[in-house]
Amino acid sequence: MKSFVYLTRRLINFRTYQGVFGAKDGCFDYIIEYLSNSKIKLDVKKYKTTTGNALVICNKKISPNVCLCGHIDVVSARVEQFRAVVKGDRLYGRGAIDMKGAVAVMVEVIKNVRPDDPSVMLILVDDEEQSNGFSVRDILGRLKIKPRISIIGEQTDFNIVTKQKGVINIRLSYLGKKAHGAQPEKGVNAIEKLFEIVGRLVIQLPFNKNKGGPTCILSQISGGEEINSVPEHAWVTLNIRYTSKSEAGAIKNFLRIAQCDKNLKVTSVVKPCFEFDSRYVEAERLKVVVERRLHRKVGFISGNTGSDAKYFSEAGLPAVVFGPVGRNYHADNEWVSIKSLGKYYQILNSFINNN
C-alpha cells in the first residue's frame, strides 16, 4: 500500500497540464527511472505522436493478453494542489483520481510481473485532457496490437463502464462591425451574434444537465475592446457531449447551415462515442474477479464522461473503463481512496494472471 501512496504523491508533484514546460517529460522520465529496478527486464519505449507523447511498457515482445491504459496529464490547478495531502483514507491532489492514482497502480502491476506471467502492456499518454489529444489513437495504429481486452483506468468506483459519450469541441468566432456605443445601429455586435447562434443550437437539440443525455456548456468567451464600443471581434468555445451518431449528425448539420453567414468561422474537433458489448467473455471474467475481491456485486454501466477507450473501440479492440474510488476530478479537493488503490492492484494482478 505504501508504494501506491508514495508513487501517486510523486506523480502529483509534476504539474502536467498544458503549457508547463518540461513537466510531462519529467513525469515520464520519473516513471522510466522508477521501473529500472523491476523484477524482470521490461521493454520501455517513448514515442512522439502527432499531438503529444506516449510511453509504452511491456514484459514480452508479443501482442499483449491485457493492455492497461492511462494518462499522466491533468487540467490546470493552483500550485498548492500539486502537493498531495493524506487525510484518513483519502489522498488529495490534482490528478489523484484523474488519473495518477490508477497510473501508479498500473506502473506497480507491470513493475512486479514475473518471467512466467502472461503478456501485459501499459500505454501512458500525456494529452488525454487536450481537446485535440489523439496519442492513444496514434499508438494503436502504430503498434497494431490485438489484446484480448484493454482496461482504461478512469474513476468508476469499481463498476465496469462499457459505454461513454462522444465529444465535440467547437470554437465559433465572429467578425462584426465596430461602432460607437451610442450608435449601435451603425455596427454589428459580434458578441450578440454569437449568443444568437449558440441560443439556436441549444434550442434545436435536446441538451440537458442530466447524466444520461447530451450536454452542452459554453466553456470560454472573449470579445470586445472598449466598454463604449460595439465589439467587432468575438469568439466562444463549446464542449458538447453526445450519445449517438444521430445527435452528432444533427450538431454537424446545424454548424454547416450556420456557416452560411460568411462572418462566422467554425472549427471543431469530434471524438467518437465508446461502446462495448458487456457479454464479451473477458469483460465477464473481469466482473467475476472484481466481485470476488470486493465481496459484493458490481455492474456494467454507462459513463457520463469520455476517455481514451473510444480509440480502442474505434480500432475494433475490446476495452472497458475500470478504475478506483474517488471524487472531484477537474475540481477542488480532488481525491482518491487509498484503500481502493490497494484493491485495484489486487484486481488487476489477479485478472492478468487468471487467478
Number of C-alpha atoms within 10 A of each C-alpha: 13 9 12 22 20 12 21 27 24 18 28 25 20 24 28 26 19 16 10 11 11 11 17 24 14 15 21 21 14 16 18 17 11 14 20 14 12 15 13 15 16 19 12 15 12 16 14 12 18 13 16 19 22 23 21 18 23 22 23 16 11 13 17 21 17 23 24 25 24 28 26 28 26 26 17 18 16 9 10 11 20 22 16 21 14 15 10 8 12 19 22 26 28 33 35 31 29 29 26 27 34 32 30 25 27 25 22 19 19 23 21 15 22 13 12 8 13 15 21 24 27 24 23 25 27 27 25 23 19 15 16 16 21 21 25 28 18 19 22 16 12 10 10 10 16 18 19 16 20 26 24 24 29 30 25 18 16 25 22 25 27 21 25 25 26 25 24 20 18 20 19 20 23 24 20 20 15 19 18 15 15 10 10 15 11 13 17 18 24 25 23 15 18 20 12 11 15 18 11 13 18 15 9 12 15 12 17 13 10 9 12 14 15 22 21 21 14 13 13 11 15 12 16 17 13 10 9 11 17 26 26 19 19 21 20 19 20 18 19 21 27 25 20 15 12 10 16 22 11 14 18 15 11 16 20 12 9 16 13 10 10 9 12 19 16 15 11 17 13 16 24 23 23 27 21 20 13 20 10 12 12 18 22 14 13 22 22 14 18 24 16 12 14 14 9 8 12 15 12 20 15 18 20 19 14 21 22 26 31 26 23 22 18 15 13 11 18 24 32 28 29 23 27 26 23 25 20 16 20 15 14 14 15 20 27 30 22 24 15 22 24 17 19 27 21 16 22 22 19 15 18 18 16 12 8
